[in-house]
Each structure stands twice: as structure tokens, then as C-alpha cells.
Amino acid sequence: MILRLAEWALLGSLLIRFMTGQWPWVLWQARDADVREKRARALLGVAPDADRDAIIDAHRRLITRVHPDRGGSNEAVHEANDARDMLLARLGPANRA
């Protein structure tokens, strides 16, 4: 039974590799990264085509609302910072300066 399951998993993986050119786990990682990026964009309230300045401005607005000195929490600040950092990293080095 377990051997048969392993055979099916191997065949399925090879089929996905043949059809897409990538292993299934690589496709899942890319999908997870897309989900994280969508969450970050929703948290900051920026569009997918937002530039560096729009991301930084949205981050500043969010930080003013969730800062612990204004009744927010440290976790919310860390989430906002992580979202900003991830979106800026996605822009690439040309747009970071």
C-alpha cells in the first residue's frame, strides 16, 4: 500500500515536472510567495504596480495608526515593517535607491 502510494506520488511529480517544467514543490513555494505578497499589499493598501515611494508612504501612514504610542501593538509594527521590506525587495535593486 505505501509502496503504491509512493509510486503514484513519484509519477505525479514527474508528470507535473514534464507539463510545467518545474517540480511541484517549487510551484507551491512560488504560490506561497504570491500569497504573502498579496497580504503585504493588502496590509499597506498599495496596488500591485506601486512604486517605492507609494510603498514607503503607505507604510508611514500605517505605522502612525498601529504604533504602540498610539494604542497599537509591537506585533502590528513588525507586520508593517515586514510587509514594507518584502515589497521593497520585490521591486529589485534598481528601485531601492
Rosetta blueprint (number, residue, H / E / L):
1 M L
2 I H
3 L H
4 R H
5 L H
6 A H
7 E H
8 W H
9 A H
10 L H
11 L H
12 G H
13 S H
14 L H
15 L H
16 I H
17 R H
18 F H
19 M H
20 T H
21 G L
22 Q L
23 W L
24 P H
25 W H
26 V H
27 L H
28 W H
29 Q H
30 A H
31 R H
32 D H
33 A H
34 D H
35 V H
36 R H
37 E H
38 K H
39 R H
40 A H
41 R H
42 A H
43 L H
44 L H
45 G L
46 V L
47 A L
48 P L
49 D L
50 A L
51 D L
52 R H
53 D H
54 A H
55 I H
56 I H
57 D H
58 A H
59 H H
60 R H
61 R H
62 L H
63 I H
64 T H
65 R H
66 V H
67 H L
68 P H
69 D H
70 R H
71 G L
72 G L
73 S L
74 N H
75 E H
76 A H
77 V H
78 H H
79 E H
80 A H
81 N H
82 D H
83 A H
84 R H
85 D H
86 M H
87 L H
88 L H
89 A H
90 R H
91 L H
92 G L
93 P H
94 A H
95 N H
96 R L
97 A L
